[in-house]
Amino acid sequence: MFELWKDEEGLTTVEYALLLALVVVAGIIAWRGLGGTVRTTVNNSADNISGAATP
């Protein structure tokens, strides 16, 4: 058991898994935070384009 505790070979895999989890959580937070803003901007742009006068 002590040999497994001192074995650092699998440590890199764990570090990459934790980093990936952190990136995923940050992506979800960004998506939720910016999603409404992007949706509002696109809708406003579409309204302005459809309401614009045609020559």
N, C-alpha and C positions, 0 to 999 in steps of 0.2 A: 504494500500500500504506500509506503514511504517513497518507493521508486516512482510511482505514478505521480505523487505530489511534486517531486522535484523535476519531473520531465517537462521541459519547456517547448517541446516540439509542436504540440497542439495549441500553444499559446497564440500564435499568429492567427490561426483560424478563429479563435474566440474574439480576438481584437477586431478582425475584419467583420465578424458577425455583429459585434456591438456597434461598429462604425456604420454598417449598413442599416441597422435598426435606427440609429440616430438620424441618418439622412432621410429615411422613410418618414419618421415622425416629423422632422422639419418640413418635408415636402407636404405632408398632410396639413400641417398648421398653415403653411403658406397658401396652399390651395383653398382652404376654408376662408382665410383672411382676405385673399385677393379675388376670390371667385365672384363675390357680389359686386365688387368695384368694376371688374372687367365686364360683367353682364350689364351693369348700368351704363357703362361707357358705350358698349356696342349698341344697346337699345337706343340711347340718345343719338348716336351717329346715324342709325337707321331711320329714326324719326326725322332728323334734319335732312337726310337725303330724300326721303319720300315726300317731305313737305316743301322741298325746294322748287322754285318756279322754273319751268322749262322754257327755253327761249323759242 
